[in-house]
Amino acid sequence: MNKTNALLADIEAAIRTHAGNAFTIDRTRPMPGEAAGKTVVSSGTQERFFVKFAHLDAADRFEAEADGLQALRTSTRFRVPTTIDCGSSGTHAWLILEHLRIGPVSTVEHGKLAAEALVELHANQGAEFGWHRDNYIGDTPQENGKTGNWSRFFALQRLKPQFERAAANGYGTELTKLGARIIDRVPAMFLDYRARPCLVHGDLWHGNIAITDDGRPALYDPAAHYGDHEVDLAMTELFGGLPESFYATYRAIAPLAEGHHERKTLYNLYHMLNHLNLFGRSYLGQVKRMTEQLSKMLA
């Protein structure tokens, strides 16, 4: 039995154990546009599961994702896929999830429903910022040590590690200097704004929020923690954004405080730095523009 067949046999056995039936994989379908390691497995025409798999090194990342999904399930409005199994065998780890039939948040009504659900999710508040464990933003480790100081949390546990990775990846002393200045002065952006520790998705670009075939908003692929609710709103505007009805509905229910436009740039710098460190130099120009903009704001 080759490695692929052995892995599929292990995944099949895990589904049988945790789903409590005689599931047999008779078809696999890679997700369109996805890198290797994500597939839908099915038995006949009815039963399907979404599977992520990778080298054993990914086991902690999958466990962190399962933990984040469990947190998102506190929402009564969002549909969050059930975790069937998070396990490993031999040289591979996997995360097996319920397969949801979904489409993009693309209409006025979709935007309203998604916004209402997100407001409800953000109403779940913690005592401190951070999380009970470190997790990941994509493939990148994300620190989540708890603290009552949001600006310090974001400066030292979000921006600082990313700027350090950028320096280690050879992206120049100028970016390092600008980064150090921004990290030092982040608290100045929060003198008149008091963030609350809300449950946030943490990686909420439009590809991680959807509408199910029965019209319910859905969430997946979280980097969950307690943070400022604006971090989720900010990231939705990267890489295409959501319908205007989403933003109008959210603001109508939970108005944004003055200065949110400037904070949006700060919050999205984290994600652009992560993309620079994960995917390379094509993101360097945008990262430099954002750091220069923030540096001027904080002068």
C-alpha positions as a printed Julia matrix, in Angstrom:
299×3 Matrix{Float64}:
   0.0    0.0    0.0
   1.52   3.38  -1.01
   1.55   6.39   1.29
  -1.51   8.02  -0.29
  -3.62   4.89   0.04
  -2.4    4.35   3.59
  -3.36   7.92   4.51
  -6.81   7.55   2.96
  -7.28   4.27   4.83
  -6.43   6.02   8.13
  -8.8    8.89   7.33
 -11.54   6.43   6.41
 -11.05   4.58   9.71
 -11.19   7.85  11.66
 -14.45   8.84   9.98
 -15.94   5.41  10.71
 -14.94   5.64  14.37
 -16.14   9.16  15.03
 -19.16   9.25  12.73
 -20.3    5.83  13.89
 -21.05   4.31  10.52
 -19.53   2.15   7.79
 -18.25   5.05   5.7
 -16.05   4.0    2.79
 -14.11   6.51   0.66
 -14.93   5.95  -2.97
 -14.02   9.38  -4.28
 -11.71  12.27  -3.43
 -12.02  15.74  -4.89
  -9.33  18.4   -4.37
 -10.78  21.82  -3.61
 -10.69  24.14  -6.65
  -7.85  26.64  -6.42
  -6.52  25.12  -3.2
  -3.02  23.89  -2.53
  -2.45  20.2   -1.96
  -3.65  19.07   1.45
  -7.36  19.96   1.24
  -9.91  17.61  -0.24
 -13.49  16.42  -0.04
 -13.9   12.69   0.5
 -17.21  11.03  -0.22
 -19.06   7.74  -0.08
 -21.61   7.38  -2.84
 -23.49  10.59  -3.59
 -24.63  11.6   -0.11
 -21.98  11.49   2.59
 -19.11  13.94   2.3
 -16.4   15.25   4.6
 -13.88  18.05   4.2
 -10.35  16.91   5.05
  -7.15  18.84   5.61
  -3.96  16.8    5.74
  -0.26  17.56   5.95
   3.02  16.3    7.37
   2.95  15.36  11.04
   4.48  18.76  11.84
   1.05  20.27  11.17
  -0.63  18.38  14.03
  -0.52  21.33  16.43
  -1.86  23.68  13.74
  -4.82  21.39  13.14
  -5.45  21.08  16.87
  -5.42  24.88  17.16
  -7.9   25.15  14.3
 -10.21  22.6   15.91
 -10.0   24.6   19.14
 -10.9   27.81  17.31
 -13.85  26.16  15.57
 -15.14  25.0   18.94
 -15.03  28.61  20.16
 -16.91  29.88  17.1
 -19.68  27.38  17.8
 -20.76  29.57  20.72
 -22.45  31.64  18.02
 -26.11  30.81  17.44
 -26.23  32.59  14.07
 -23.13  31.29  12.32
 -22.95  27.8   10.88
 -19.58  26.34  11.86
 -18.51  22.91  10.57
 -18.47  20.12  13.12
 -15.07  18.6   13.84
 -15.2   14.88  13.08
 -11.6   14.07  14.03
  -8.26  15.74  14.56
  -5.61  13.04  14.49
  -2.44  11.61  13.01
  -0.83   8.39  11.85
   2.63   7.62  10.54
   4.01  10.76   8.9
   0.71  12.62   8.46
  -1.76  14.64  10.52
  -5.32  15.49   9.53
  -8.37  17.5   10.42
 -11.68  16.03   9.28
 -14.64  18.39   9.21
 -18.28  18.29   8.3
 -18.69  19.24   4.65
 -20.8   22.37   4.2
 -22.41  23.38   0.92
 -21.53  27.06   0.72
 -21.31  30.05  -1.59
 -19.89  33.59  -1.29
 -21.42  36.44   0.71
 -22.51  38.26  -2.43
 -25.97  39.82  -2.08
 -27.46  42.62   0.0
 -29.32  40.09   2.15
 -26.22  37.92   2.58
 -24.3   40.97   3.8
 -26.97  41.84   6.36
 -27.14  38.29   7.71
 -23.35  38.01   7.99
 -23.09  41.35   9.8
 -25.81  40.47  12.29
 -24.09  37.17  13.02
 -20.7   38.84  13.48
 -22.1   41.4   15.91
 -23.47  38.51  17.95
 -20.12  36.7   17.89
 -18.31  39.85  19.04
 -20.73  40.23  21.94
 -18.97  37.23  23.53
 -16.41  38.98  25.73
 -13.52  37.71  27.84
 -11.75  39.05  30.9
  -8.48  39.69  29.02
  -7.05  39.93  25.54
  -5.38  36.81  24.14
  -6.36  33.16  24.28
  -5.84  30.04  26.41
  -3.29  28.72  23.88
  -1.1   29.99  21.08
  -2.4   29.25  17.61
  -1.73  30.12  13.96
  -2.51  32.75  11.36
  -2.42  30.6    8.25
   0.76  28.56   8.7
   2.42  31.19  10.92
   2.57  30.72  14.71
   0.55  33.34  16.57
   1.28  34.28  20.19
  -1.7   34.7   22.51
  -0.37  35.41  26.0
  -3.15  37.0   28.06
  -3.02  40.65  29.09
  -5.37  43.48  29.96
  -3.52  45.91  27.68
  -4.71  45.67  24.07
  -2.2   48.07  22.5
   0.68  46.21  24.15
  -0.8   42.87  23.05
  -1.09  43.98  19.44
   2.32  45.64  19.34
   4.3   42.83  20.99
   2.36  39.67  20.12
   1.21  40.58  16.64
   3.41  43.18  14.92
   6.77  42.52  16.59
   7.04  38.81  15.63
   6.07  39.6   12.04
   8.62  42.39  11.7
  11.24  40.04  13.15
  10.35  37.39  10.57
  10.55  39.99   7.81
  14.04  40.97   8.96
  15.11  37.32   9.11
  13.74  36.88   5.58
  15.99  39.68   4.34
  13.47  42.46   3.73
  15.77  45.32   4.69
  16.85  47.58   7.49
  14.45  50.39   6.47
  11.42  48.19   7.14
  12.96  47.07  10.44
  13.46  50.7   11.54
   9.94  51.71  10.59
   8.6   48.64  12.35
  10.43  49.44  15.57
   9.03  52.99  15.51
   5.46  51.77  14.97
   5.72  49.09  17.68
   7.0   51.69  20.15
   4.21  54.16  19.36
   1.17  51.9   18.95
  -0.23  52.96  22.39
  -0.65  56.5   21.03
  -3.42  55.23  18.74
  -5.43  54.07  21.75
  -5.37  57.12  24.0
  -9.02  57.91  23.23
 -10.22  54.44  22.34
 -10.86  51.65  24.8
 -10.91  48.27  23.09
 -12.86  45.41  24.65
 -11.74  41.76  24.61
 -14.28  40.33  22.16
 -14.22  36.85  20.66
 -12.88  37.39  17.14
 -12.41  35.06  14.2
  -8.93  36.5   13.68
  -8.47  35.69   9.96
 -11.7   37.05   8.51
 -11.01  37.7    4.85
 -13.94  37.05   2.53
 -12.73  33.51   1.79
 -13.37  32.45   5.4
 -16.98  33.61   5.63
 -19.76  32.25   3.44
 -23.47  31.5    3.06
 -24.76  27.92   3.26
 -27.16  26.55   0.69
 -29.99  27.06   3.19
 -29.13  30.76   3.61
 -27.19  30.78   6.87
 -23.86  32.61   7.4
 -20.9   30.25   7.92
 -17.42  30.63   9.42
 -14.3   28.43   9.23
 -10.46  28.6    9.24
 -10.23  30.7   12.42
  -7.3   32.21  14.28
  -9.54  32.77  17.3
  -8.7   34.93  20.3
 -10.12  37.73  22.4
  -9.26  41.0   20.72
 -10.65  44.3   19.48
 -13.71  43.57  17.33
 -12.35  45.97  14.7
  -9.63  43.48  13.7
 -12.26  41.3   12.04
 -13.93  44.21  10.28
 -10.59  45.51   9.05
  -9.55  42.23   7.5
 -12.84  41.8    5.65
 -11.76  44.79   3.53
  -8.58  43.09   2.33
  -8.53  41.05  -0.88
 -11.91  42.1   -2.22
 -14.18  42.86   0.72
 -17.85  42.07   1.36
 -21.07  43.74   0.15
 -21.62  47.28   1.44
 -24.75  46.03   3.22
 -22.44  44.06   5.54
 -20.61  47.18   6.73
 -23.74  49.35   6.89
 -25.59  46.74   8.95
 -22.69  46.19  11.34
 -22.24  49.94  11.9
 -25.98  50.41  12.44
 -26.01  47.81  15.23
 -22.55  48.51  16.68
 -21.28  51.96  15.62
 -17.52  52.24  15.2
 -15.55  54.67  17.36
 -13.66  57.63  15.97
 -10.24  56.69  14.59
 -11.33  53.31  13.23
  -9.96  54.13   9.76
  -6.45  54.62  11.16
  -6.74  51.5   13.33
  -7.82  49.55  10.24
  -4.45  50.31   8.62
  -2.65  49.18  11.77
  -4.6   45.94  12.03
  -4.25  45.05   8.36
  -0.51  45.68   8.45
  -0.29  42.51  10.53
  -1.92  40.46   7.8
   0.11  42.04   5.02
   3.33  41.33   6.93
   2.18  37.75   7.32
   1.58  37.48   3.59
   5.0   38.97   2.93
   6.6   36.39   5.2
   4.59  33.49   3.81
   4.4   34.3    0.12
   7.27  36.63  -0.64
   8.39  39.88  -2.13
   5.24  40.68  -4.12
   3.76  42.04  -0.87
   6.77  44.17   0.05
   5.61  47.35  -1.71
   2.25  47.36   0.05
   3.86  46.61   3.42
   6.27  49.53   2.95
   3.43  51.9    2.03
   1.43  50.89   5.09
   4.4   51.21   7.45
   5.28  54.63   6.05
   1.65  55.76   6.41
   1.48  54.59  10.01
   4.86  56.08  10.81
   3.61  59.47   9.67
   0.39  59.09  11.67
   2.42  58.33  14.79
   5.09  61.0   14.29
